[in-house]
Amino acid sequence: MTESFDVIVIGGGPGGYVCAIRCAQLGMRTAVVERETLGGICLNWGCIPTKALLRSSEIWHLMHRLKEFGFSADNLKFELQPIIDRSRKVAGQLSNGVKGLMKKHKITVIDGQATLKGKGAITVTKGGQASDYTTKHIVLATGARARELPGMEADGKLIWTYRHAMVPESFPKSLLVIGSGAIGIEFASFYRTLGAEVTVVEVLDRVLPVEDEEISAFASKAFQKQGMKIITGASVEKLEKGATNVTATIRAKDSKTDRQTFDRVISAIGIVGNVENIGLEAAGIKIERTHVVVNQWGETGIAGLYAIGDLVGPPWLAHKAMHEGVIVAERIAGVKGVHPLNTQNIPGCTYCWPQIASIGLTETKAKEGGRKIKVGKFPFVGNGKAIALGEAEGFIKTVFDAETGELLGAHMIGAEVTELIQGYAIARTLEATEAELQATVFPHPTLSEMMHEAVLAADGRPLHI
C-alpha cells in the first residue's frame, strides 16, 4: 500500500528540514526525502565545517601574537589531520542533531533519490529498490553544487571544489583560488593563515564583488598585507595537471597571459542548482540557468509544487533557505499574516580574516536607485573594546535615505562583525529610522558601540572620533 503524507519535502538541507519541522508543528503529516546526509551541504560540507576549520586557523593566528598579550611559547606547530577531524566531528554532531529533530517532530525520513511522478506523487529509489508515495504538497529543496569550468573539472586530488578543500590529504605549499566570493575567500583565508602561499584570481575588477566598494578595497589591502596575492580583472584559461601540481594559464586585464604553477587549485566560481533527475521538466516546472523559477511564495506555478533555497533565486544562503521553508509551510497551512521574504533584509556574512558582513543596499546601489543618501563610517580603532581585544582593524559603514531616515544598508569589516550585523537586520525588519537608532542605548564597552557611532556619523556627530 502506498504511504501518504500531507507534505513531502525533497531535500534535507537547512531549507528542507526547517520547512518539514514547521509543517509538523502546524499539524501536517510530513516526510523528508534525502539521498545523502541530513543537514545537506550546509551542515556537512559548507557553513558548519568551514567555520570549524576557520576557528582553527584563527587560533593559529592568535598563537603567533602571544607576546602581544603577555605570553610566550616555543616550537609552535599544527597538525592538519586533527584540524580536519574536528571539523568533521562538528559536522557529524550537527547532522545527528537534525536526525533528532526529525524524530522529535515525528517526521518520516525517507532515504533515496526522489522523482516526481505526476500530481501529488513521487517515487524514491534506493539501492535499486523503488517505493511510491503520495502527498497533497511537495516542496523541492534539492539545493545546489559547485559550478565547474569546462576542461578544468575537479578531480579531488590536484583540482578541488569546496568539498575536497575541507578534507585535504596533505597541506599545500601553494594554492590557486579561482573566484573571490565568500567561499573562495574563506578558503583562501584558512590556507593562507596556516602558511600556504595563496593566489586569488577574480574575473571582476575587485574581490568580494557583491560587497560595498569600500569594504572590498579594505579587504583586498588586508589580504595582501597577510601575504595573499590578489589578481583581479583576470581569468584562468587553462589548467594543466602534472604529477603533483597544476600549471595555470592566467589572462590578465591587458590580455597578457602568465603561466604559474601551484600545488593545488580551488575552483569557487559559483553554484549550479540540482535540477537533474527529479522530473521537473515533465512536471512543467520552469527552469532558468539551472534554478527553478518561483514567485514570492515559493510557488512554481504548478499546483501543490513549491521550491525553496539554493534551488531557486539568490541570495544563496542557508538562513534565506530556512526562512523560505517557514514561509512555504505556513502558506500551505493557511496561516494568516504571512509575509513574503524581503531579500534586502537578509544579512550576508563572510568568515575570512577580517570578517565581513552586510545587509541592504551598498552606497553605489543606493545612488543608482536615485536615492539621496547620507553615509556614516566609524573605524574599529576608535572603539575601546576593539583595542582591548587587539582587533583594531576594520570599520562600519551605514547608508541612510537623507529624506526619510530609512536605513538603506550597513556594511562591516573587522572582528566579529558576523555577530554584529543582526542588529542592523532587526533595525531594517522593524523599519527603524536613523533617529530611532541614534536614540538607542548601546552597552559599553562593546564592539556594538561602533554600530551606534556609524549611525551618528551619518549625521556628522560621532562621539569618539
N, C-alpha and C positions, 0 to 999 in steps of 0.2 A: 504493500500500500504506500502511495506517495505521501511523504510528510509535507505538511502545510504550515505556513507561517503568515503573520501579518506583514512583517518586513524581513527581507533578506538583504544584508549588506555584503557586497562583493569586495573584499579587501579589508584586512585587519590592521591597517596603519592608524596613525593618530586621528584622521578624519573618520575612518570606518569604525573603529572601536568606540570612539566617543559618540558617534551617531547611534550605534547599537545600544549603548548604555542609556542614552536619553530616550530612545524608543521604548526600552524596557521600563524605565522609570514612569513612562506615560501609559503603561499598561498593555503594550503590544507584545505579542509573542514574536521574538526576534532571533535571527540566526546571522552568524558571520561566516563567510567563506574565505579561507586564507590558504594560499598554495605554498607559502614558505613558513615564516615565523610571525606570530602575533606581535604587534608593535610596528611592523612594516620597516621601511628604510630608516625612519627617524630614530626609533629606539634601538635598532640592531646595527645599522650601518651608516647613520647620519648624525643627527643632532646630539644624541647622548654619548656614544662612544668617542666622538671627536672632542667633546668637551672634557672627557676624562683624559684624553691624550694631551690636550692643551693645558690642563691643570698640571700635568707632569712637567711640561716644558716651562710653565710659569714658576714652578718650584725650582727648577734648574737655574732659571734666570735669577731668582732671589738668592740662591746659594752663592752665586758669583758676586753678590752685593753684601755679603755677610759683614765685611769690615765697616761698611757704611752704618750698620745698625749695632756695632759694638761686639761682633763675634769674629771668631777665626776658626778655620778648619783647613786641613791639608788633604791632598790626594782625592779631590772631588771627582766623582765618576758616576755615570749612569749605566744601567743595564737595560737594553732595548726590550728584551722578551718580557721581563716583569711589567714594564710600562704597558706593553700590548696586552698582557694577561689581565691586568687590572681593568683596562678599557673593556675587554670582552666580558669580564665578570660583571661590571656595571651594567652593560647592555643586557646580559642574561638576567640580572636581577629585575630590571625594569620589564623585560618581556614576560617573565614569570608573574610579575605584578599584574600585567594585563590579563593573563590567564585567570588569576584570582578574581579580578573584577568581572570577567565573563561568568564565572561560577556564582559569584555573589548575586549578580543580577539575573541569574537563570537564563543566560543567553546561550543558545546552542552554537558550538564551534564546529564547522564542517571543514575538514582538510581536503584540499584539492584545487583543481582548476575549474572555474565556473564558466559556463557558456549559456547565453540567452537562447531559449527555445520557444519563443512565442510569448504571447501576453501572459504575464504572471507565472512564468515557468522557467526553470533553469536545470541544467544537467551539470553535475560535478564529477569530474574524473580524477581518480587517484589510483596509481599503480595498475592501470589498465581496466579498473572497475568503474562503472558509471552508475550514478544514483540520480534520481529525478526529485525535484522539489517544486512546490507551488507556493505562491505568495501574492498578497494584494499589492505590495510595493517592493520595488528593487532600487537599491541605492548603489551606484557604481563608485567605488573608491579604490581603484586599482593602482593609483599612484603613477610614478614615473621612474625613469632610469637615466643614467648618464648618456648624453649625446656623444657620439664618436665621429671623428673626422675620417672621411673616406681615405683608405690607404694608410691610415695611422691608427688602426684599431688596437685597443688594449689587449695585451697577451698575459697580463698578470705578473710578468717577470721583469721586463725592461720598460714597458709602457703600462701605466697604471690608470685606473679610474679611482674614485674615492674609496671604493671597497678595498682595492689592493693596497692603497696608501695607508690604510689602517692596520694592516697585518703584514708589514714587510718582513722578508726572511732575514735581511741584513740592513744596516743603516747606510744609505748612500752618501758618498762624499760630495757628490754634486747632483743637483736636481733642476730640471726644467719644469716650470709650471705654465701650462698653456691656459690662459684665462685668468682674469683678476677680479672675478666676482667673489662672493662670500666664501664659497667652497675652496676656490683656488688660493685665496689669500690666507684662509685659516691653515691650510696645509703648508703653504709657504712659510707662515709664521712658526708653526710647530717644528718643521725640519730646520729652519734657519736658527731658531733659538737653541736647538740641540747641537748645532755646529755644522750643518751641511752648507755648502756653497749653493745658494739658490738664485736662479734667474727666472723672472716672471715676464712673460710676453703677453701683451694685451693689444688686440686689434684696434680698439678705440684709442682716443688721444689721452686718456688718463685711466689710472687704476680705479677700481670700485666706481665704475661709471654711473651707477644709479644714485650715488650719494651726492650731496651738495658739493659744488666745485671746491669750496674752501676746505671742506673735510677731506676730500680726495687729495688735494695738494698737500695738506698737512700730513696725511697718512703716507703719501709717497716719500716725503722727506724723512719721516720716521723710519720707514722700512729701509731706505737707502743708508741711513745712519747706522742701522743694525747690520749692514753689510749685504743686504739684498741688491741684486742687480735688476733694475726695472727697465723694460723696453716697451714703450707704448707706440701706437700707430704702426704696429708691425704684425706680421703673420708668420706662422710656421707652415712652410710649404711642403716639407718633406721630412720624414724620419727614416733613417737608415739604421737598422739594428745590426750590431756586431755581436760578438760572443758574450761580452759583459757590459756593453754600453750602447748608447744611441747617439748618432750624429744627426743634428737638426739643421735644416736649411731655413734660416730666418730672413724674411724680406722686410727691410725697414721702410719707413715712410717715403724715403727718397728713391725707392725701388732697388737699392743696392742689396745684395744678398750676402749673408755671412754664414759659414758653417761652424757650428760649435758642438762639442761632444760632452755628453752627460752620462752619469751612471744610470739615472732613471728619469723618466718623464711622467708627469701627471697631466692628464687631459681633463680640464674643468671648464668646458665651453657651453654648459647649459644642460637641459634635460629634454627627454622625449617621453611623451605620455604612453602609458601601457594600454594601448587600444587594440592590440592584436589578439586574435583567437578568443574573443569574447562573444562574437556575434553581433557587434554593434551595427555594422553596415546592413545586415539582413533585418535588423530591428528598425531601421530607418533613422538611426541617430546620426546627427550631423557632426563631422569631424573636420577641424581646421588645424593644419600644422601639428598633427599628432595629438591634438587636445579636443575633448568633447565640448561642444557649444551648449551653454545653458543660459537661462535667464537669471534674474536676481534672486530667485528662489531655488536655484539648483535644478530646475525642471528642464528636461531635454526636449520637450515638445511632444514626446510620446507618453501617453497616459500611464501613470504608475512607474515611470522610469526617471530616476534622478542621478545626478553626478556631482561629486564634490572633490576638493583637494587638488593635488598636483595633476590630476587627470583633466582639470578644467583650467580656467584662466589664472593669470598672475594676481598677486604675488604668490610664488610657490613656496609657502611657509607652513610648517606644521600647525602653528596656532591659528592660521587662517583656515586650514582644513578642519580643525576641531570646531571652530565657530560655525562653519558651513554645515557640519554634521548636525549640530544642535538646531540650526535654523530649519533644515530639511525635516528632522524628526518632529519638530513642533508644528511645522506646516502639515505634515501627514496626519498628526493627531488632532489638528484643528484648534491648536492653542491660540487664544486671542492676543492681539497686540504684538505679534512677532514682527520684527523689523528686518529689512534686508541688510546685508553686510555692506558697510561703507569702507571700501578698501583704503581710503585716505586716513582711516583711524587705526590701521594695522601697523604696529611698530616693526621695524626691521633691525636685526642685530647681527654683527659680525664679531666673532670672538678671537680676533687676532690680538697682537700686542703692538700699540694700544688698541683697546676695544673701540668699536664704532656702533652707534645706534641712532636711529632716525625715525621720524613719523611725519606724515603730511607732505606739503609742498616744499621743494627747495626754493632758494631765493630766485633762481633763474626761472623755474616753472611758475612761480607766483607772478613774476613780471610779465612772462609770456602770456599769462591769462588776463592781463590788463589790470591787475590789482595795483593800487597804491599801497606801498608797504613801509613798515618800519622794521629794522633789523637790530637785534641786540646780541652782543657777544661778551662772554666772560671767560678768562683763562683759568686753568687749574692752579697756576702759580699764585693767584690771588686768594686761594682758599686754604684756611688753616688745616683742615683735616687732610687735604691732599698733600700738603707739605709734610705733615707729621707722618703720613704713610710712606713718604718718599716717592710719591707719584704726582709730581707737579707738571707733567707733560700732558697737554690737551686743552680743549676749550669747549664751551657750549654755546650754541647759536640758536636764537629764536627769530621767527618771521611772523609778523603780525599785519593784519589789514589796518592801514593807517586811519581808515574812516570808521570802521565798526569795532575795532579792538579784537577781532577774531584771531585766535591762534591758528595761523595757516600751516606752520611747520616748526619742527625742532630738530636739531642736528647736533650730535655729540661725538667727541673722540677723546678717549682717556680711560683711566682706571674705573672699572665697574659701571660704565655708562649703560651697559646692557641691563643692569638692575634699575638704573635711574629713569630710563625712558618711559617706564609705565606711568610715572607721574604726569607726564605730558599727554599720554594716551588717555588717562582718566579725564584730564582737562578738556581734551578735544571731544570725548564722548559726551561729557556734561555741557559742552558748548560754553566753557568758561571764557570770560573776556580777559583782556590784558589787565584791566582794573581789578578784577577779582583775584587774579594771580598775584598782582602786586600786594594785595591786602592779606594774602595767605601767610601764615607764620610757619617758617621752616626751622627745624631744630638745629641747634649749634652744639658742638661742631660736627657737621656732616658734609659729605660731598654734595648732598641735595641743595645746600645753600647756593651753590653755583647756578642751579636752575632758577632760583629767585632772582639772583643778580643778573642773569641773562635776560629776564623779563624786564627788570628795572632799566637795564642798559638800552633796551629798545626805546625807552622814553628819555634817554640821556641822563639817567640818575642812578647809576650803580654806586654802591656804598663802599666797596673795598678795592677799588682800582681807579 
